[in-house]
């Protein structure tokens, strides 16, 4: 873990962790709210940093797709999905997985039941 990301300056969660400077203002605000509302351990903070980075990556890809369009033409003249579409999708999945890993996707009392061997089978 990168020791530059952690500062021990008191008991308040925002004082215990330093959000990396390369993360966008939008993601920093989101992360700061989560840090304020939750009690994170250092390893959880590292996951939250990856969530912020993935949010930024999704936003960057969205800007490219907005500017250049959903499709590009390959060397044979066939339209194909713009590579940034896949980058955006993967980054969005990373955000959702990170939030799920932190336990922020569902209320604790309403957690999903684990899959069983007969999952999806008909009765």
Backbone as XML, in Angstrom:
<?xml version="1.0"?>
<chain id="A" units="angstrom">
  <residue number="1" name="UNK">
    <atom name="N" x="0.844" y="-1.171" z="0.000"/>
    <atom name="CA" x="0.000" y="0.000" z="0.000"/>
    <atom name="C" x="0.892" y="1.238" z="0.000"/>
  </residue>
  <residue number="2" name="UNK">
    <atom name="N" x="0.461" y="2.250" z="-0.669"/>
    <atom name="CA" x="1.216" y="3.484" z="-0.796"/>
    <atom name="C" x="1.051" y="4.313" z="0.473"/>
  </residue>
  <residue number="3" name="UNK">
    <atom name="N" x="2.146" y="4.525" z="1.200"/>
    <atom name="CA" x="2.063" y="5.227" z="2.482"/>
    <atom name="C" x="1.758" y="6.706" z="2.304"/>
  </residue>
  <residue number="4" name="UNK">
    <atom name="N" x="1.955" y="7.275" z="1.109"/>
    <atom name="CA" x="1.654" y="8.685" z="0.889"/>
    <atom name="C" x="0.153" y="8.952" z="0.914"/>
  </residue>
  <residue number="5" name="UNK">
    <atom name="N" x="-0.671" y="7.922" z="0.738"/>
    <atom name="CA" x="-2.117" y="8.115" z="0.696"/>
    <atom name="C" x="-2.752" y="8.177" z="2.073"/>
  </residue>
  <residue number="6" name="UNK">
    <atom name="N" x="-1.991" y="7.865" z="3.120"/>
    <atom name="CA" x="-2.587" y="7.809" z="4.449"/>
    <atom name="C" x="-1.900" y="8.829" z="5.346"/>
  </residue>
  <residue number="7" name="UNK">
    <atom name="N" x="-2.704" y="9.582" z="6.047"/>
    <atom name="CA" x="-2.197" y="10.524" z="7.030"/>
    <atom name="C" x="-2.920" y="10.255" z="8.335"/>
  </residue>
  <residue number="8" name="UNK">
    <atom name="N" x="-2.202" y="10.163" z="9.425"/>
    <atom name="CA" x="-2.828" y="9.974" z="10.727"/>
    <atom name="C" x="-2.917" y="11.318" z="11.421"/>
  </residue>
  <residue number="9" name="UNK">
    <atom name="N" x="-4.037" y="12.009" z="11.245"/>
    <atom name="CA" x="-4.218" y="13.338" z="11.802"/>
    <atom name="C" x="-5.482" y="13.437" z="12.655"/>
  </residue>
  <residue number="10" name="UNK">
    <atom name="N" x="-5.879" y="12.385" z="13.286"/>
    <atom name="CA" x="-7.070" y="12.477" z="14.117"/>
    <atom name="C" x="-8.007" y="11.317" z="13.867"/>
  </residue>
  <residue number="11" name="UNK">
    <atom name="N" x="-9.170" y="11.395" z="14.511"/>
    <atom name="CA" x="-10.122" y="10.297" z="14.440"/>
    <atom name="C" x="-11.136" y="10.432" z="13.324"/>
  </residue>
  <residue number="12" name="UNK">
    <atom name="N" x="-11.291" y="11.603" z="12.740"/>
    <atom name="CA" x="-12.263" y="11.781" z="11.674"/>
    <atom name="C" x="-11.792" y="11.046" z="10.424"/>
  </residue>
  <residue number="13" name="UNK">
    <atom name="N" x="-12.686" y="10.280" z="9.749"/>
    <atom name="CA" x="-12.281" y="9.484" z="8.591"/>
    <atom name="C" x="-11.609" y="10.285" z="7.486"/>
  </residue>
  <residue number="14" name="UNK">
    <atom name="N" x="-12.048" y="11.524" z="7.266"/>
    <atom name="CA" x="-11.443" y="12.323" z="6.209"/>
    <atom name="C" x="-10.014" y="12.713" z="6.558"/>
  </residue>
  <residue number="15" name="UNK">
    <atom name="N" x="-9.683" y="12.725" z="7.845"/>
    <atom name="CA" x="-8.326" y="13.055" z="8.251"/>
    <atom name="C" x="-7.404" y="11.850" z="8.182"/>
  </residue>
  <residue number="16" name="UNK">
    <atom name="N" x="-7.955" y="10.662" z="8.224"/>
    <atom name="CA" x="-7.134" y="9.459" z="8.220"/>
    <atom name="C" x="-6.656" y="9.075" z="6.827"/>
  </residue>
  <residue number="17" name="UNK">
    <atom name="N" x="-7.326" y="9.522" z="5.801"/>
    <atom name="CA" x="-6.994" y="9.126" z="4.439"/>
    <atom name="C" x="-6.863" y="10.355" z="3.547"/>
  </residue>
  <residue number="18" name="UNK">
    <atom name="N" x="-5.906" y="10.315" z="2.650"/>
    <atom name="CA" x="-5.705" y="11.414" z="1.695"/>
    <atom name="C" x="-6.085" y="10.911" z="0.312"/>
  </residue>
  <residue number="19" name="UNK">
    <atom name="N" x="-7.097" y="11.519" z="-0.271"/>
    <atom name="CA" x="-7.528" y="11.140" z="-1.612"/>
    <atom name="C" x="-6.445" y="11.565" z="-2.595"/>
  </residue>
  <residue number="20" name="UNK">
    <atom name="N" x="-6.001" y="10.652" z="-3.467"/>
    <atom name="CA" x="-4.928" y="10.980" z="-4.410"/>
    <atom name="C" x="-5.273" y="12.169" z="-5.298"/>
  </residue>
  <residue number="21" name="UNK">
    <atom name="N" x="-4.273" y="12.963" z="-5.634"/>
    <atom name="CA" x="-4.498" y="14.197" z="-6.378"/>
    <atom name="C" x="-4.881" y="13.974" z="-7.840"/>
  </residue>
  <residue number="22" name="UNK">
    <atom name="N" x="-4.569" y="12.811" z="-8.402"/>
    <atom name="CA" x="-4.879" y="12.577" z="-9.811"/>
    <atom name="C" x="-6.353" y="12.269" z="-10.057"/>
  </residue>
  <residue number="23" name="UNK">
    <atom name="N" x="-7.113" y="12.083" z="-9.009"/>
    <atom name="CA" x="-8.541" y="11.774" z="-9.152"/>
    <atom name="C" x="-9.310" y="13.078" z="-9.368"/>
  </residue>
  <residue number="24" name="UNK">
    <atom name="N" x="-10.313" y="13.035" z="-10.245"/>
    <atom name="CA" x="-11.078" y="14.238" z="-10.604"/>
    <atom name="C" x="-11.860" y="14.786" z="-9.412"/>
  </residue>
  <residue number="25" name="UNK">
    <atom name="N" x="-12.247" y="16.039" z="-9.518"/>
    <atom name="CA" x="-13.008" y="16.696" z="-8.458"/>
    <atom name="C" x="-14.338" y="15.980" z="-8.211"/>
  </residue>
  <residue number="26" name="UNK">
    <atom name="N" x="-15.002" y="15.566" z="-9.282"/>
    <atom name="CA" x="-16.286" y="14.851" z="-9.152"/>
    <atom name="C" x="-16.101" y="13.570" z="-8.328"/>
  </residue>
  <residue number="27" name="UNK">
    <atom name="N" x="-15.077" y="12.801" z="-8.659"/>
    <atom name="CA" x="-14.822" y="11.546" z="-7.939"/>
    <atom name="C" x="-14.345" y="11.814" z="-6.519"/>
  </residue>
  <residue number="28" name="UNK">
    <atom name="N" x="-13.568" y="12.882" z="-6.329"/>
    <atom name="CA" x="-13.112" y="13.236" z="-4.982"/>
    <atom name="C" x="-14.296" y="13.556" z="-4.082"/>
  </residue>
  <residue number="29" name="UNK">
    <atom name="N" x="-15.279" y="14.293" z="-4.603"/>
    <atom name="CA" x="-16.469" y="14.615" z="-3.809"/>
    <atom name="C" x="-17.233" y="13.352" z="-3.438"/>
  </residue>
  <residue number="30" name="UNK">
    <atom name="N" x="-17.363" y="12.433" z="-4.403"/>
    <atom name="CA" x="-18.047" y="11.169" z="-4.154"/>
    <atom name="C" x="-17.303" y="10.368" z="-3.083"/>
  </residue>
  <residue number="31" name="UNK">
    <atom name="N" x="-15.985" y="10.290" z="-3.216"/>
    <atom name="CA" x="-15.177" y="9.545" z="-2.248"/>
    <atom name="C" x="-15.243" y="10.191" z="-0.866"/>
  </residue>
  <residue number="32" name="UNK">
    <atom name="N" x="-15.195" y="11.516" z="-0.817"/>
    <atom name="CA" x="-15.245" y="12.216" z="0.464"/>
    <atom name="C" x="-16.563" y="11.950" z="1.183"/>
  </residue>
  <residue number="33" name="UNK">
    <atom name="N" x="-17.658" y="11.909" z="0.425"/>
    <atom name="CA" x="-18.955" y="11.608" z="1.041"/>
    <atom name="C" x="-18.971" y="10.188" z="1.605"/>
  </residue>
  <residue number="34" name="UNK">
    <atom name="N" x="-18.420" y="9.228" z="0.849"/>
    <atom name="CA" x="-18.368" y="7.858" z="1.349"/>
    <atom name="C" x="-17.471" y="7.749" z="2.575"/>
  </residue>
  <residue number="35" name="UNK">
    <atom name="N" x="-16.361" y="8.456" z="2.564"/>
    <atom name="CA" x="-15.466" y="8.434" z="3.720"/>
    <atom name="C" x="-16.138" y="9.035" z="4.949"/>
  </residue>
  <residue number="36" name="UNK">
    <atom name="N" x="-16.934" y="10.076" z="4.737"/>
    <atom name="CA" x="-17.642" y="10.733" z="5.843"/>
    <atom name="C" x="-18.722" y="9.827" z="6.423"/>
  </residue>
  <residue number="37" name="UNK">
    <atom name="N" x="-19.415" y="9.098" z="5.530"/>
    <atom name="CA" x="-20.570" y="8.300" z="5.957"/>
    <atom name="C" x="-20.230" y="6.887" z="6.407"/>
  </residue>
  <residue number="38" name="UNK">
    <atom name="N" x="-18.999" y="6.420" z="6.162"/>
    <atom name="CA" x="-18.628" y="5.039" z="6.458"/>
    <atom name="C" x="-17.306" y="4.993" z="7.209"/>
  </residue>
  <residue number="39" name="UNK">
    <atom name="N" x="-17.088" y="3.885" z="7.883"/>
    <atom name="CA" x="-15.842" y="3.669" z="8.610"/>
    <atom name="C" x="-15.004" y="2.672" z="7.814"/>
  </residue>
  <residue number="40" name="UNK">
    <atom name="N" x="-13.994" y="3.172" z="7.105"/>
    <atom name="CA" x="-13.174" y="2.328" z="6.249"/>
    <atom name="C" x="-11.836" y="1.997" z="6.900"/>
  </residue>
  <residue number="41" name="UNK">
    <atom name="N" x="-11.371" y="0.781" z="6.665"/>
    <atom name="CA" x="-10.016" y="0.373" z="7.012"/>
    <atom name="C" x="-9.105" y="0.762" z="5.858"/>
  </residue>
  <residue number="42" name="UNK">
    <atom name="N" x="-7.790" y="0.744" z="6.065"/>
    <atom name="CA" x="-6.873" y="1.118" z="4.979"/>
    <atom name="C" x="-7.064" y="0.316" z="3.695"/>
  </residue>
  <residue number="43" name="UNK">
    <atom name="N" x="-7.317" y="-0.984" z="3.799"/>
    <atom name="CA" x="-7.504" y="-1.771" z="2.574"/>
    <atom name="C" x="-8.811" y="-1.396" z="1.870"/>
  </residue>
  <residue number="44" name="UNK">
    <atom name="N" x="-9.810" y="-0.971" z="2.619"/>
    <atom name="CA" x="-11.043" y="-0.496" z="2.000"/>
    <atom name="C" x="-10.806" y="0.837" z="1.286"/>
  </residue>
  <residue number="45" name="UNK">
    <atom name="N" x="-9.956" y="1.675" z="1.875"/>
    <atom name="CA" x="-9.642" y="2.948" z="1.235"/>
    <atom name="C" x="-8.949" y="2.717" z="-0.110"/>
  </residue>
  <residue number="46" name="UNK">
    <atom name="N" x="-8.088" y="1.725" z="-0.180"/>
    <atom name="CA" x="-7.426" y="1.413" z="-1.457"/>
    <atom name="C" x="-8.445" y="0.987" z="-2.509"/>
  </residue>
  <residue number="47" name="UNK">
    <atom name="N" x="-9.435" y="0.202" z="-2.113"/>
    <atom name="CA" x="-10.501" y="-0.184" z="-3.042"/>
    <atom name="C" x="-11.278" y="1.051" z="-3.468"/>
  </residue>
  <residue number="48" name="UNK">
    <atom name="N" x="-11.575" y="1.941" z="-2.521"/>
    <atom name="CA" x="-12.297" y="3.169" z="-2.843"/>
    <atom name="C" x="-11.501" y="4.030" z="-3.826"/>
  </residue>
  <residue number="49" name="UNK">
    <atom name="N" x="-10.180" y="4.061" z="-3.695"/>
    <atom name="CA" x="-9.345" y="4.796" z="-4.654"/>
    <atom name="C" x="-9.478" y="4.212" z="-6.050"/>
  </residue>
  <residue number="50" name="UNK">
    <atom name="N" x="-9.512" y="2.894" z="-6.156"/>
    <atom name="CA" x="-9.680" y="2.249" z="-7.469"/>
    <atom name="C" x="-11.055" y="2.545" z="-8.042"/>
  </residue>
  <residue number="51" name="UNK">
    <atom name="N" x="-12.063" y="2.639" z="-7.173"/>
    <atom name="CA" x="-13.402" y="3.018" z="-7.628"/>
    <atom name="C" x="-13.374" y="4.426" z="-8.211"/>
  </residue>
  <residue number="52" name="UNK">
    <atom name="N" x="-12.722" y="5.354" z="-7.528"/>
    <atom name="CA" x="-12.608" y="6.721" z="-8.029"/>
    <atom name="C" x="-11.880" y="6.778" z="-9.361"/>
  </residue>
  <residue number="53" name="UNK">
    <atom name="N" x="-10.812" y="6.001" z="-9.503"/>
    <atom name="CA" x="-10.074" y="5.962" z="-10.764"/>
    <atom name="C" x="-10.936" y="5.383" z="-11.889"/>
  </residue>
  <residue number="54" name="UNK">
    <atom name="N" x="-11.691" y="4.340" z="-11.565"/>
    <atom name="CA" x="-12.567" y="3.732" z="-12.571"/>
    <atom name="C" x="-13.682" y="4.695" z="-12.980"/>
  </residue>
  <residue number="55" name="UNK">
    <atom name="N" x="-14.191" y="5.470" z="-12.036"/>
    <atom name="CA" x="-15.200" y="6.478" z="-12.375"/>
    <atom name="C" x="-14.616" y="7.491" z="-13.356"/>
  </residue>
  <residue number="56" name="UNK">
    <atom name="N" x="-13.391" y="7.912" z="-13.097"/>
    <atom name="CA" x="-12.728" y="8.865" z="-13.994"/>
    <atom name="C" x="-12.502" y="8.254" z="-15.373"/>
  </residue>
  <residue number="57" name="UNK">
    <atom name="N" x="-12.091" y="6.996" z="-15.404"/>
    <atom name="CA" x="-11.844" y="6.328" z="-16.682"/>
    <atom name="C" x="-13.145" y="6.211" z="-17.484"/>
  </residue>
  <residue number="58" name="UNK">
    <atom name="N" x="-14.236" y="5.883" z="-16.821"/>
    <atom name="CA" x="-15.528" y="5.806" z="-17.510"/>
    <atom name="C" x="-15.928" y="7.168" z="-18.072"/>
  </residue>
  <residue number="59" name="UNK">
    <atom name="N" x="-15.702" y="8.218" z="-17.290"/>
    <atom name="CA" x="-16.028" y="9.572" z="-17.757"/>
    <atom name="C" x="-15.155" y="9.974" z="-18.950"/>
  </residue>
  <residue number="60" name="UNK">
    <atom name="N" x="-13.871" y="9.628" z="-18.907"/>
    <atom name="CA" x="-12.971" y="9.932" z="-20.024"/>
    <atom name="C" x="-13.425" y="9.217" z="-21.294"/>
  </residue>
  <residue number="61" name="UNK">
    <atom name="N" x="-13.764" y="7.951" z="-21.154"/>
    <atom name="CA" x="-14.222" y="7.184" z="-22.311"/>
    <atom name="C" x="-15.535" y="7.745" z="-22.849"/>
  </residue>
  <residue number="62" name="UNK">
    <atom name="N" x="-16.429" y="8.161" z="-21.952"/>
    <atom name="CA" x="-17.707" y="8.743" z="-22.368"/>
    <atom name="C" x="-17.467" y="10.011" z="-23.181"/>
  </residue>
  <residue number="63" name="UNK">
    <atom name="N" x="-16.502" y="10.836" z="-22.779"/>
    <atom name="CA" x="-16.181" y="12.052" z="-23.521"/>
    <atom name="C" x="-15.656" y="11.725" z="-24.917"/>
  </residue>
  <residue number="64" name="UNK">
    <atom name="N" x="-14.829" y="10.699" z="-25.026"/>
    <atom name="CA" x="-14.302" y="10.295" z="-26.331"/>
    <atom name="C" x="-15.434" y="9.809" z="-27.231"/>
  </residue>
  <residue number="65" name="UNK">
    <atom name="N" x="-16.321" y="8.988" z="-26.689"/>
    <atom name="CA" x="-17.447" y="8.476" z="-27.471"/>
    <atom name="C" x="-18.362" y="9.621" z="-27.885"/>
  </residue>
  <residue number="66" name="UNK">
    <atom name="N" x="-18.585" y="10.566" z="-27.003"/>
    <atom name="CA" x="-19.427" y="11.723" z="-27.348"/>
    <atom name="C" x="-18.813" y="12.542" z="-28.481"/>
  </residue>
  <residue number="67" name="UNK">
    <atom name="N" x="-17.502" y="12.681" z="-28.448"/>
    <atom name="CA" x="-16.817" y="13.489" z="-29.462"/>
    <atom name="C" x="-16.660" y="12.751" z="-30.792"/>
  </residue>
  <residue number="68" name="UNK">
    <atom name="N" x="-16.388" y="11.441" z="-30.739"/>
    <atom name="CA" x="-16.047" y="10.700" z="-31.951"/>
    <atom name="C" x="-17.144" y="9.767" z="-32.455"/>
  </residue>
  <residue number="69" name="UNK">
    <atom name="N" x="-18.167" y="9.547" z="-31.659"/>
    <atom name="CA" x="-19.271" y="8.680" z="-32.072"/>
    <atom name="C" x="-19.130" y="7.264" z="-31.540"/>
  </residue>
  <residue number="70" name="UNK">
    <atom name="N" x="-20.237" y="6.528" z="-31.613"/>
    <atom name="CA" x="-20.272" y="5.154" z="-31.105"/>
    <atom name="C" x="-19.510" y="4.163" z="-31.980"/>
  </residue>
  <residue number="71" name="UNK">
    <atom name="N" x="-19.376" y="4.496" z="-33.259"/>
    <atom name="CA" x="-18.732" y="3.559" z="-34.169"/>
    <atom name="C" x="-17.542" y="4.202" z="-34.869"/>
  </residue>
  <residue number="72" name="UNK">
    <atom name="N" x="-16.644" y="3.337" z="-35.313"/>
    <atom name="CA" x="-15.521" y="3.725" z="-36.164"/>
    <atom name="C" x="-15.551" y="2.797" z="-37.371"/>
  </residue>
  <residue number="73" name="UNK">
    <atom name="N" x="-14.910" y="3.199" z="-38.434"/>
    <atom name="CA" x="-14.868" y="2.377" z="-39.640"/>
    <atom name="C" x="-13.516" y="1.677" z="-39.700"/>
  </residue>
  <residue number="74" name="UNK">
    <atom name="N" x="-13.554" y="0.349" z="-39.864"/>
    <atom name="CA" x="-12.288" y="-0.384" z="-39.940"/>
    <atom name="C" x="-11.665" y="-0.250" z="-41.329"/>
  </residue>
  <residue number="75" name="UNK">
    <atom name="N" x="-10.564" y="-0.912" z="-41.552"/>
    <atom name="CA" x="-9.839" y="-0.754" z="-42.812"/>
    <atom name="C" x="-10.594" y="-1.310" z="-44.014"/>
  </residue>
  <residue number="76" name="UNK">
    <atom name="N" x="-11.621" y="-2.115" z="-43.755"/>
    <atom name="CA" x="-12.431" y="-2.667" z="-44.838"/>
    <atom name="C" x="-13.699" y="-1.860" z="-45.083"/>
  </residue>
  <residue number="77" name="UNK">
    <atom name="N" x="-13.861" y="-0.778" z="-44.337"/>
    <atom name="CA" x="-15.039" y="0.067" z="-44.492"/>
    <atom name="C" x="-16.241" y="-0.383" z="-43.684"/>
  </residue>
  <residue number="78" name="UNK">
    <atom name="N" x="-16.040" y="-1.335" z="-42.790"/>
    <atom name="CA" x="-17.125" y="-1.855" z="-41.973"/>
    <atom name="C" x="-17.205" y="-1.085" z="-40.657"/>
  </residue>
  <residue number="79" name="UNK">
    <atom name="N" x="-18.399" y="-0.617" z="-40.289"/>
    <atom name="CA" x="-18.510" y="0.079" z="-38.996"/>
    <atom name="C" x="-18.354" y="-0.907" z="-37.834"/>
  </residue>
  <residue number="80" name="UNK">
    <atom name="N" x="-17.589" y="-0.493" z="-36.844"/>
    <atom name="CA" x="-17.355" y="-1.293" z="-35.635"/>
    <atom name="C" x="-17.567" y="-0.396" z="-34.426"/>
  </residue>
  <residue number="81" name="UNK">
    <atom name="N" x="-17.815" y="-1.012" z="-33.296"/>
    <atom name="CA" x="-17.961" y="-0.241" z="-32.059"/>
    <atom name="C" x="-16.650" y="0.471" z="-31.756"/>
  </residue>
  <residue number="82" name="UNK">
    <atom name="N" x="-16.757" y="1.705" z="-31.329"/>
    <atom name="CA" x="-15.580" y="2.485" z="-30.939"/>
    <atom name="C" x="-14.916" y="1.790" z="-29.747"/>
  </residue>
  <residue number="83" name="UNK">
    <atom name="N" x="-13.587" y="1.678" z="-29.719"/>
    <atom name="CA" x="-12.914" y="1.028" z="-28.581"/>
    <atom name="C" x="-13.237" y="1.677" z="-27.233"/>
  </residue>
  <residue number="84" name="UNK">
    <atom name="N" x="-13.529" y="2.962" z="-27.224"/>
    <atom name="CA" x="-13.854" y="3.637" z="-25.966"/>
    <atom name="C" x="-15.176" y="3.155" z="-25.375"/>
  </residue>
  <residue number="85" name="UNK">
    <atom name="N" x="-16.046" y="2.582" z="-26.210"/>
    <atom name="CA" x="-17.304" y="2.027" z="-25.701"/>
    <atom name="C" x="-16.998" y="0.886" z="-24.738"/>
  </residue>
  <residue number="86" name="UNK">
    <atom name="N" x="-16.056" y="0.012" z="-25.116"/>
    <atom name="CA" x="-15.674" y="-1.103" z="-24.245"/>
    <atom name="C" x="-14.950" y="-0.614" z="-22.996"/>
  </residue>
  <residue number="87" name="UNK">
    <atom name="N" x="-14.134" y="0.409" z="-23.145"/>
    <atom name="CA" x="-13.428" y="0.971" z="-21.996"/>
    <atom name="C" x="-14.438" y="1.532" z="-20.996"/>
  </residue>
  <residue number="88" name="UNK">
    <atom name="N" x="-15.435" y="2.250" z="-21.505"/>
    <atom name="CA" x="-16.457" y="2.808" z="-20.625"/>
    <atom name="C" x="-17.224" y="1.705" z="-19.905"/>
  </residue>
  <residue number="89" name="UNK">
    <atom name="N" x="-17.620" y="0.687" z="-20.642"/>
    <atom name="CA" x="-18.359" y="-0.432" z="-20.037"/>
    <atom name="C" x="-17.525" y="-1.117" z="-18.953"/>
  </residue>
  <residue number="90" name="UNK">
    <atom name="N" x="-16.273" y="-1.413" z="-19.261"/>
    <atom name="CA" x="-15.415" y="-2.093" z="-18.289"/>
    <atom name="C" x="-15.192" y="-1.240" z="-17.045"/>
  </residue>
  <residue number="91" name="UNK">
    <atom name="N" x="-15.025" y="0.060" z="-17.234"/>
    <atom name="CA" x="-14.818" y="0.950" z="-16.096"/>
    <atom name="C" x="-16.080" y="1.034" z="-15.237"/>
  </residue>
  <residue number="92" name="UNK">
    <atom name="N" x="-17.230" y="1.061" z="-15.867"/>
    <atom name="CA" x="-18.484" y="1.092" z="-15.099"/>
    <atom name="C" x="-18.652" y="-0.189" z="-14.290"/>
  </residue>
  <residue number="93" name="UNK">
    <atom name="N" x="-18.330" y="-1.330" z="-14.894"/>
    <atom name="CA" x="-18.381" y="-2.592" z="-14.153"/>
    <atom name="C" x="-17.408" y="-2.570" z="-12.980"/>
  </residue>
  <residue number="94" name="UNK">
    <atom name="N" x="-16.227" y="-1.988" z="-13.187"/>
    <atom name="CA" x="-15.240" y="-1.907" z="-12.106"/>
    <atom name="C" x="-15.768" y="-1.062" z="-10.951"/>
  </residue>
  <residue number="95" name="UNK">
    <atom name="N" x="-16.454" y="0.022" z="-11.264"/>
    <atom name="CA" x="-17.047" y="0.860" z="-10.215"/>
    <atom name="C" x="-18.070" y="0.048" z="-9.430"/>
  </residue>
  <residue number="96" name="UNK">
    <atom name="N" x="-18.951" y="-0.629" z="-10.142"/>
    <atom name="CA" x="-19.993" y="-1.404" z="-9.466"/>
    <atom name="C" x="-19.403" y="-2.536" z="-8.626"/>
  </residue>
  <residue number="97" name="UNK">
    <atom name="N" x="-18.394" y="-3.209" z="-9.142"/>
    <atom name="CA" x="-17.753" y="-4.288" z="-8.381"/>
    <atom name="C" x="-17.057" y="-3.746" z="-7.138"/>
  </residue>
  <residue number="98" name="UNK">
    <atom name="N" x="-16.396" y="-2.602" z="-7.289"/>
    <atom name="CA" x="-15.723" y="-2.014" z="-6.140"/>
    <atom name="C" x="-16.705" y="-1.608" z="-5.057"/>
  </residue>
  <residue number="99" name="UNK">
    <atom name="N" x="-17.799" y="-0.999" z="-5.449"/>
    <atom name="CA" x="-18.818" y="-0.618" z="-4.470"/>
    <atom name="C" x="-19.426" y="-1.851" z="-3.805"/>
  </residue>
  <residue number="100" name="UNK">
    <atom name="N" x="-19.611" y="-2.912" z="-4.589"/>
    <atom name="CA" x="-20.127" y="-4.153" z="-4.016"/>
    <atom name="C" x="-19.115" y="-4.750" z="-3.042"/>
  </residue>
  <residue number="101" name="UNK">
    <atom name="N" x="-17.837" y="-4.694" z="-3.396"/>
    <atom name="CA" x="-16.783" y="-5.210" z="-2.522"/>
    <atom name="C" x="-16.743" y="-4.444" z="-1.194"/>
  </residue>
  <residue number="102" name="UNK">
    <atom name="N" x="-17.044" y="-3.162" z="-1.246"/>
    <atom name="CA" x="-17.079" y="-2.352" z="-0.032"/>
    <atom name="C" x="-18.385" y="-2.527" z="0.741"/>
  </residue>
  <residue number="103" name="UNK">
    <atom name="N" x="-19.320" y="-3.270" z="0.178"/>
    <atom name="CA" x="-20.595" y="-3.503" z="0.848"/>
    <atom name="C" x="-21.537" y="-2.333" z="0.743"/>
  </residue>
  <residue number="104" name="UNK">
    <atom name="N" x="-21.382" y="-1.513" z="-0.300"/>
    <atom name="CA" x="-22.206" y="-0.319" z="-0.434"/>
    <atom name="C" x="-23.327" y="-0.481" z="-1.438"/>
  </residue>
  <residue number="105" name="UNK">
    <atom name="N" x="-23.507" y="-1.674" z="-1.980"/>
    <atom name="CA" x="-24.519" y="-1.858" z="-3.016"/>
    <atom name="C" x="-25.880" y="-2.265" z="-2.474"/>
  </residue>
  <residue number="106" name="UNK">
    <atom name="N" x="-25.941" y="-2.923" z="-1.336"/>
    <atom name="CA" x="-27.209" y="-3.351" z="-0.746"/>
    <atom name="C" x="-27.156" y="-3.124" z="0.756"/>
  </residue>
  <residue number="107" name="UNK">
    <atom name="N" x="-28.337" y="-2.951" z="1.324"/>
    <atom name="CA" x="-28.409" y="-2.815" z="2.776"/>
    <atom name="C" x="-27.956" y="-4.121" z="3.429"/>
  </residue>
  <residue number="108" name="UNK">
    <atom name="N" x="-27.308" y="-4.041" z="4.557"/>
    <atom name="CA" x="-26.774" y="-5.222" z="5.224"/>
    <atom name="C" x="-27.865" y="-6.229" z="5.559"/>
  </residue>
  <residue number="109" name="UNK">
    <atom name="N" x="-29.025" y="-5.751" z="5.980"/>
    <atom name="CA" x="-30.089" y="-6.667" z="6.366"/>
    <atom name="C" x="-30.786" y="-7.300" z="5.157"/>
  </residue>
  <residue number="110" name="UNK">
    <atom name="N" x="-30.544" y="-6.787" z="3.957"/>
    <atom name="CA" x="-31.199" y="-7.317" z="2.764"/>
    <atom name="C" x="-30.171" y="-7.898" z="1.787"/>
  </residue>
  <residue number="111" name="UNK">
    <atom name="N" x="-29.113" y="-8.495" z="2.320"/>
    <atom name="CA" x="-28.080" y="-9.052" z="1.450"/>
    <atom name="C" x="-28.641" y="-10.205" z="0.623"/>
  </residue>
  <residue number="112" name="UNK">
    <atom name="N" x="-28.041" y="-10.412" z="-0.537"/>
    <atom name="CA" x="-28.490" y="-11.485" z="-1.424"/>
    <atom name="C" x="-28.176" y="-12.855" z="-0.842"/>
  </residue>
  <residue number="113" name="UNK">
    <atom name="N" x="-29.055" y="-13.779" z="-1.145"/>
    <atom name="CA" x="-28.807" y="-15.167" z="-0.755"/>
    <atom name="C" x="-27.730" y="-15.742" z="-1.672"/>
  </residue>
  <residue number="114" name="UNK">
    <atom name="N" x="-26.883" y="-16.630" z="-1.153"/>
    <atom name="CA" x="-25.862" y="-17.226" z="-2.014"/>
    <atom name="C" x="-26.490" y="-18.155" z="-3.044"/>
  </residue>
  <residue number="115" name="UNK">
    <atom name="N" x="-25.807" y="-18.299" z="-4.150"/>
    <atom name="CA" x="-26.305" y="-19.209" z="-5.191"/>
    <atom name="C" x="-26.152" y="-20.650" z="-4.702"/>
  </residue>
  <residue number="116" name="UNK">
    <atom name="N" x="-27.125" y="-21.447" z="-5.062"/>
    <atom name="CA" x="-27.076" y="-22.869" z="-4.700"/>
    <atom name="C" x="-26.929" y="-23.693" z="-5.972"/>
  </residue>
  <residue number="117" name="UNK">
    <atom name="N" x="-26.737" y="-24.963" z="-5.804"/>
    <atom name="CA" x="-26.526" y="-25.848" z="-6.931"/>
    <atom name="C" x="-27.695" y="-25.803" z="-7.920"/>
  </residue>
  <residue number="118" name="UNK">
    <atom name="N" x="-28.912" y="-25.678" z="-7.398"/>
    <atom name="CA" x="-30.092" y="-25.669" z="-8.257"/>
    <atom name="C" x="-30.510" y="-24.251" z="-8.659"/>
  </residue>
  <residue number="119" name="UNK">
    <atom name="N" x="-29.615" y="-23.281" z="-8.533"/>
    <atom name="CA" x="-29.918" y="-21.894" z="-8.889"/>
    <atom name="C" x="-30.400" y="-21.818" z="-10.324"/>
  </residue>
  <residue number="120" name="UNK">
    <atom name="N" x="-31.535" y="-21.222" z="-10.522"/>
    <atom name="CA" x="-32.085" y="-21.055" z="-11.860"/>
    <atom name="C" x="-32.871" y="-22.255" z="-12.368"/>
  </residue>
  <residue number="121" name="UNK">
    <atom name="N" x="-32.860" y="-23.338" z="-11.614"/>
    <atom name="CA" x="-33.597" y="-24.529" z="-12.035"/>
    <atom name="C" x="-35.081" y="-24.378" z="-11.779"/>
  </residue>
  <residue number="122" name="UNK">
    <atom name="N" x="-35.844" y="-25.151" z="-12.478"/>
    <atom name="CA" x="-37.289" y="-25.113" z="-12.286"/>
    <atom name="C" x="-37.691" y="-26.096" z="-11.219"/>
  </residue>
  <residue number="123" name="UNK">
    <atom name="N" x="-38.707" y="-25.735" z="-10.463"/>
    <atom name="CA" x="-39.181" y="-26.597" z="-9.387"/>
    <atom name="C" x="-40.097" y="-27.676" z="-9.893"/>
  </residue>
</chain>
